Amino acid sequence: MQEEHNRKAGLRHLQRGLALERSSRIAEAVEAYRRAIESYPYLSEAHNALGFYYQRSGMLAKAAEEFRIVANLTGNFMSFFNLGYILVELERYEEALDVFGRCLSFDSNDSATHFELALIHYARGDYHAALGQLQQPLQTYPDDWETYNLMGKCHLGLRSYDEAMSAFGRSLLLANSPQAQVELLDNINTVERYREFRSLSTVKDQLYAQDGVVYLGSAQDDGLQVSEVQDFHFTYPDVGTTLQRLIALIKSIPWSFTAIICGDTLTRPLADALELLLEIPQRSVDQLVAEDRALMLIAVAREAELLLLTMERLPCPATAFCLALNWLRHNKVLPDLIGITAHGSCSVPWEAELRRLRADGAPADNILACVSTATQQIIRAVRETPIDPNLPRQIRYYTRNHRKVNVNPQ
């Protein structure tokens, strides 16, 4: 009797929550779903509604918890599929494989499940297995651009460039949105970049082939045999060498930038120095117009959101340069131009003093003096650090041998 009373109370809260959600009163709806679960923990519909709210809000781990409860309560196909989909988003591939296996126990020919399994195998680098899983979706949805797109990525992973180009071409014909078409054109460019190499021997090669990214290095390398590092703390000569390479590349292609954008306070000395060295004015986002071609700078890129939010606000085409890229352990977003990639700790030589001043609440004049001193040291390093003997060869890497970079400020 009590259980039935609790179930009815839970259903009332659930119905109220659904009505509130239809009225876009989301916070109240979520509270109603939670009260429904509190009243009757076995109400799968309330867990499901809460799971979808968490999914839409980007709280994927919480969504997975709710969908797992639903799967345990109902044990039906859709509950396992929803759980598996979230686990793929969380990159918890082993769990996802098991969950989608449960889906196939309900319907061994379900194309959506096979597509998700193909995504898992592709993410794990098992391209043959991924292609095998795509056979069912190809039969069921012969006009689905995403299936052919994933097929192309698998063939690219296998270095089967003709097959990859054919799949991407078919996908491009079927693509139904500008965003999809842009993605596919990028994938076709990726195939063409890979075809430029017999083998990818360095990180510089890999970043160019996969993403069209320019990787410059520092004074600790020769600009061609460049690797990723665990920790990197720039000296002024390191900064000077990286900027010598950047400036030479900008002037050799040439990239017709009309404005420099400074990403944050730590980047100010770098932006001030390049403004003088490149003779390109700095501007704020609000000062830009559609005809500009901006070079956005970040000294130490620790948060991808800073880059993404700034680029979204720009009214014109822009190219992003990060002297030090330090977020790859958290985010796979890449700028167009990179000095060094460090997976552990990373810093620039003026960072400690600038942080100290700001932490102490120093007057603005003191902070400006610190920025000015760092700017002058950067300029001096660019002008006085010995130029790489192989700098012309480094420039030819991107101007003659591998020209399909993402930078296109024309």
SEDO-16478 format. One line per field, with one value per residue (C-alpha): residue in one letter; x, y, z. Coordinates in nm, 3 decimals. Last residue first. Example, Ala and Ser with C-alpha at 12.3 -4.5 7.8 and 13.67 -1.06 7.14 Angstrom:
<recs>
residu <- [s	a]
x <- [1.367	1.230]
y <- [-0.106	-0.450]
z <- [0.714	0.780]
</recs>
This chain:
<recs>
residu <- [q	p	n	v	n	v	k	r	h	n	r	t	y	y	r	i	q	r	p	l	n	p	d	i	p	t	e	r	v	a	r	i	i	q	q	t	a	t	s	v	c	a	l	i	n	d	a	p	a	g	d	a	r	l	r	r	l	e	a	e	w	p	v	s	c	s	g	h	a	t	i	g	i	l	d	p	l	v	k	n	h	r	l	w	n	l	a	l	c	f	a	t	a	p	c	p	l	r	e	m	t	l	l	l	l	e	a	e	r	a	v	a	i	l	m	l	a	r	d	e	a	v	l	q	d	v	s	r	q	p	i	e	l	l	l	e	l	a	d	a	l	p	r	t	l	t	d	g	c	i	i	a	t	f	s	w	p	i	s	k	i	l	a	i	l	r	q	l	t	t	g	v	d	p	y	t	f	h	f	d	q	v	e	s	v	q	l	g	d	d	q	a	s	g	l	y	v	v	g	d	q	a	y	l	q	d	k	v	t	s	l	s	r	f	e	r	y	r	e	v	t	n	i	n	d	l	l	e	v	q	a	q	p	s	n	a	l	l	l	s	r	g	f	a	s	m	a	e	d	y	s	r	l	g	l	h	c	k	g	m	l	n	y	t	e	w	d	d	p	y	t	q	l	p	q	q	l	q	g	l	a	a	h	y	d	g	r	a	y	h	i	l	a	l	e	f	h	t	a	s	d	n	s	d	f	s	l	c	r	g	f	v	d	l	a	e	e	y	r	e	l	e	v	l	i	y	g	l	n	f	f	s	m	f	n	g	t	l	n	a	v	i	r	f	e	e	a	a	k	a	l	m	g	s	r	q	y	y	f	g	l	a	n	h	a	e	s	l	y	p	y	s	e	i	a	r	r	y	a	e	v	a	e	a	i	r	s	s	r	e	l	a	l	g	r	q	l	h	r	l	g	a	k	r	n	h	e	e	q	m]
x <- [4.422	4.445	4.463	4.646	4.522	4.831	4.824	5.173	5.389	5.699	5.734	5.625	5.579	5.899	6.067	6.064	6.247	6.500	6.561	6.609	6.880	7.159	6.914	6.951	7.177	6.977	7.037	6.732	6.467	6.620	6.633	6.268	6.175	6.382	6.214	5.869	5.963	6.072	5.753	5.531	5.708	5.679	5.308	5.263	5.443	5.235	4.914	4.996	5.081	4.801	5.048	4.905	4.930	5.293	5.385	5.211	5.397	5.729	5.671	5.544	5.824	6.032	5.746	5.600	5.514	5.426	5.319	5.202	5.417	5.361	5.607	5.570	5.232	5.046	4.688	4.556	4.456	4.155	4.221	4.138	4.249	4.596	4.628	4.606	4.964	5.040	5.332	5.383	5.020	4.936	4.574	4.480	4.173	3.903	3.684	3.407	3.593	3.375	3.390	3.771	3.783	3.555	3.746	4.092	4.005	3.805	4.114	4.260	4.636	4.768	5.090	5.170	4.839	4.827	4.552	4.665	4.372	4.277	4.054	3.781	3.500	3.594	3.801	3.793	3.559	3.797	4.074	4.347	4.723	4.887	5.108	5.466	5.588	5.864	5.679	5.342	5.530	5.691	5.368	5.183	5.452	5.469	5.085	5.049	5.038	4.758	4.535	4.466	4.629	4.486	4.718	4.572	4.612	4.762	4.861	5.029	5.319	5.436	5.782	5.698	5.479	5.728	6.025	5.829	5.730	6.083	6.236	5.955	6.051	6.419	6.358	6.127	6.393	6.657	6.429	6.409	6.099	6.012	5.911	5.779	5.663	5.785	5.643	5.900	6.072	6.318	6.259	6.302	6.657	6.575	6.623	6.608	6.234	5.981	5.778	5.481	5.237	4.902	4.735	4.547	4.655	4.941	5.078	5.057	5.214	5.502	5.599	5.560	5.832	5.883	5.557	5.629	5.626	5.472	5.280	4.989	4.910	4.846	4.606	4.414	4.391	4.263	3.983	3.903	3.890	3.655	3.443	3.423	3.333	3.058	2.915	2.903	2.739	2.459	2.312	2.615	2.536	2.778	3.043	2.996	3.066	3.382	3.487	3.444	3.636	3.917	3.951	3.957	4.232	4.426	4.439	4.672	4.484	4.386	4.277	4.063	3.900	3.844	3.680	3.444	3.353	3.260	3.070	2.855	2.813	2.688	2.386	2.244	2.297	2.123	2.029	2.297	2.570	2.461	2.510	2.855	2.985	3.072	3.327	3.486	3.530	3.692	3.942	4.012	4.106	4.256	4.066	3.857	3.777	3.668	3.437	3.293	3.226	3.042	2.827	2.750	2.664	2.421	2.255	2.226	2.034	2.098	2.158	1.841	1.780	2.114	2.266	2.175	2.353	2.666	2.615	2.657	2.970	3.136	3.043	3.210	3.533	3.504	3.480	3.553	3.298	3.106	3.122	2.982	2.697	2.597	2.622	2.382	2.127	2.156	2.115	1.795	1.671	1.707	1.525	1.659	1.396	1.534	1.901	1.900	1.728	1.988	2.264	2.094	2.102	2.469	2.564	2.390	2.589	2.913	2.792	2.724	2.722	2.391	2.206	2.331	2.239	1.885	1.866	1.964	1.705	1.432	1.554	1.573	1.217	1.097	1.264	1.053	1.222	1.342	0.981	0.935	1.299	1.295	0.989	1.145	1.450	1.232	1.045	1.374	1.479	1.151	1.191	1.538	1.411	1.115	1.111	0.730	0.769	1.013	0.752	0.498	0.750	0.838	0.474	0.419	0.724	0.616	0.273	0.431	0.649	0.347	0.171	0.472	0.494	0.127	0.177	0.476	0.277	0.000]
y <- [3.627	3.518	3.146	2.956	2.598	2.467	2.299	2.413	2.117	2.103	2.457	2.727	2.513	2.304	2.577	2.799	2.540	2.497	2.872	2.865	2.597	2.807	2.907	3.277	3.371	3.542	3.919	4.062	3.823	3.824	4.205	4.227	3.976	4.165	4.492	4.338	4.188	4.530	4.692	4.428	4.470	4.849	4.817	4.601	4.857	5.142	4.950	4.949	4.611	4.402	4.153	3.871	4.092	4.175	3.816	3.687	3.936	3.841	3.468	3.502	3.708	3.406	3.207	2.897	2.530	2.236	1.896	1.817	2.076	2.165	2.421	2.713	2.643	2.796	2.717	2.653	2.300	2.173	1.830	1.926	1.813	1.661	1.889	2.207	2.338	2.491	2.733	3.019	2.983	3.141	3.166	3.281	3.497	3.568	3.863	3.956	3.800	3.696	3.323	3.340	3.486	3.220	2.934	3.060	3.127	2.802	2.602	2.678	2.648	2.835	3.003	3.312	3.347	3.553	3.615	3.721	3.900	3.951	4.257	4.309	4.217	4.492	4.486	4.760	4.571	4.275	4.504	4.607	4.575	4.723	4.523	4.646	4.286	4.357	4.639	4.468	4.144	4.290	4.438	4.111	3.904	4.147	4.140	3.759	3.725	3.983	3.781	3.690	3.988	4.041	4.159	4.330	4.354	4.014	3.954	3.617	3.614	3.325	3.451	3.736	3.528	3.240	3.460	3.619	3.282	3.141	3.448	3.430	3.077	3.170	3.476	3.290	3.025	3.300	3.463	3.138	2.926	2.670	2.338	2.024	1.697	1.767	1.738	1.693	1.898	1.755	2.036	2.359	2.268	2.209	2.366	2.720	2.669	2.467	2.593	2.362	2.477	2.294	2.140	1.902	1.544	1.595	1.915	1.789	1.457	1.605	1.845	1.559	1.383	1.083	1.068	0.832	0.852	1.194	1.429	1.183	1.264	1.625	1.522	1.299	1.586	1.817	1.568	1.568	1.948	1.941	1.695	1.917	2.221	2.022	1.909	2.266	2.384	2.131	1.835	1.622	1.353	1.463	1.531	1.181	1.027	1.237	1.143	0.774	0.801	1.000	0.741	0.455	0.626	0.708	0.364	0.481	0.251	0.555	0.725	0.422	0.455	0.828	0.765	0.510	0.761	1.012	0.749	0.678	1.049	1.122	0.893	0.808	0.431	0.415	0.051	-0.115	0.129	0.104	-0.277	-0.262	-0.001	-0.256	-0.420	-0.086	-0.024	-0.366	-0.288	0.054	-0.066	0.268	0.288	0.584	0.391	0.086	0.301	0.487	0.154	0.033	0.346	0.274	-0.088	0.032	0.274	-0.001	-0.246	-0.583	-0.790	-0.659	-0.728	-0.899	-0.623	-0.370	-0.579	-0.565	-0.189	-0.197	-0.412	-0.198	0.117	-0.013	-0.074	0.262	0.497	0.791	1.004	1.065	0.690	0.628	0.869	0.673	0.343	0.462	0.583	0.254	0.047	0.229	0.209	-0.170	-0.256	-0.361	-0.151	-0.085	-0.165	0.028	0.323	0.321	0.317	0.611	0.810	0.739	0.810	1.148	1.232	1.152	1.353	1.681	1.873	2.047	1.860	1.530	1.624	1.711	1.383	1.191	1.374	1.274	0.913	0.898	1.031	0.779	0.494	0.546	0.296	0.563	0.658	0.973	1.084	1.001	1.219	1.491	1.484	1.509	1.804	1.982	1.932	2.081	2.385	2.451	2.399	2.632	2.609	2.566	2.213	2.155	2.265	2.022	1.738	1.824	1.832	1.492	1.357	1.505	1.345	1.016	1.013	1.067	0.780	0.555	0.651	0.562	0.234	0.157	0.243	0.000]
z <- [-4.760	-4.397	-4.475	-4.202	-4.195	-4.372	-4.712	-4.820	-4.729	-4.949	-5.089	-4.846	-4.535	-4.530	-4.737	-4.427	-4.221	-4.502	-4.510	-4.129	-4.151	-3.998	-3.722	-3.644	-3.354	-3.076	-3.097	-3.276	-3.149	-2.799	-2.791	-2.890	-2.619	-2.362	-2.457	-2.417	-2.079	-1.953	-2.081	-1.921	-1.586	-1.613	-1.692	-1.381	-1.168	-1.314	-1.239	-0.869	-0.715	-0.569	-0.428	-0.642	-0.953	-0.886	-0.809	-1.121	-1.340	-1.181	-1.230	-1.588	-1.741	-1.846	-2.005	-1.840	-1.887	-1.665	-1.795	-2.148	-2.324	-2.690	-2.827	-3.067	-3.219	-3.514	-3.619	-3.268	-3.169	-2.973	-2.823	-2.464	-2.118	-2.169	-2.470	-2.259	-2.249	-2.588	-2.559	-2.805	-2.909	-3.245	-3.363	-3.713	-3.767	-4.024	-3.920	-3.674	-3.378	-3.087	-3.163	-3.180	-2.829	-2.684	-2.848	-2.751	-2.388	-2.373	-2.464	-2.122	-2.061	-2.364	-2.252	-2.460	-2.647	-2.966	-3.221	-3.568	-3.731	-4.096	-4.113	-4.375	-4.133	-3.892	-3.574	-3.309	-3.074	-3.060	-2.942	-3.179	-3.199	-3.503	-3.741	-3.789	-3.761	-3.507	-3.332	-3.296	-3.232	-2.921	-2.782	-2.841	-2.666	-2.374	-2.345	-2.350	-1.971	-1.967	-2.199	-2.564	-2.738	-3.087	-3.365	-3.672	-4.050	-4.126	-4.487	-4.467	-4.709	-4.756	-4.669	-4.430	-4.202	-4.211	-4.125	-3.840	-3.695	-3.720	-3.556	-3.297	-3.197	-3.179	-2.962	-2.725	-2.669	-2.628	-2.368	-2.173	-2.202	-1.936	-2.087	-1.921	-2.078	-2.429	-2.780	-3.055	-3.324	-3.572	-3.821	-3.623	-3.516	-3.150	-2.803	-2.946	-2.994	-3.194	-3.491	-3.539	-3.811	-3.796	-4.102	-3.873	-3.942	-4.185	-4.026	-3.670	-3.768	-3.966	-3.685	-3.437	-3.636	-3.867	-4.057	-4.346	-4.725	-4.689	-4.921	-4.938	-4.576	-4.674	-4.951	-4.713	-4.464	-4.736	-4.802	-4.430	-4.424	-4.724	-4.529	-4.222	-4.434	-4.608	-4.276	-4.150	-4.473	-4.426	-4.615	-4.693	-4.952	-5.224	-4.959	-4.819	-5.159	-5.188	-4.835	-4.919	-5.247	-5.086	-4.810	-5.060	-5.259	-4.941	-4.785	-4.507	-4.263	-4.054	-4.375	-4.455	-4.112	-4.158	-4.496	-4.345	-4.076	-4.345	-4.539	-4.234	-4.159	-4.513	-4.481	-4.824	-4.809	-4.469	-4.406	-4.617	-4.514	-4.152	-4.164	-4.324	-4.081	-3.810	-4.037	-4.116	-3.743	-3.694	-3.971	-3.821	-3.473	-3.363	-3.035	-3.155	-3.475	-3.276	-3.064	-3.363	-3.538	-3.227	-3.242	-3.608	-3.528	-3.262	-3.502	-3.764	-3.548	-3.711	-3.396	-3.236	-2.865	-2.800	-3.014	-2.747	-2.481	-2.696	-2.698	-2.321	-2.330	-2.594	-2.400	-2.086	-2.277	-2.453	-2.160	-2.389	-2.196	-2.520	-2.585	-2.236	-2.313	-2.623	-2.436	-2.166	-2.419	-2.609	-2.293	-2.199	-2.556	-2.575	-2.252	-1.912	-1.734	-1.385	-1.447	-1.775	-1.606	-1.327	-1.590	-1.763	-1.439	-1.369	-1.732	-1.715	-1.402	-1.588	-1.888	-1.713	-2.043	-1.967	-2.242	-2.099	-1.743	-1.856	-2.051	-1.739	-1.528	-1.772	-1.772	-1.394	-1.379	-1.639	-1.447	-1.134	-0.903	-0.656	-0.567	-0.359	-0.384	-0.755	-0.808	-0.593	-0.819	-1.128	-0.974	-0.896	-1.257	-1.380	-1.154	-1.298	-1.653	-1.664	-2.045	-2.048	-2.183	-1.897	-1.644	-1.787	-1.774	-1.414	-1.310	-1.466	-1.281	-0.947	-0.987	-1.091	-0.779	-0.559	-0.736	-0.681	-0.313	-0.257	-0.439	-0.216	0.096	0.000]
</recs>
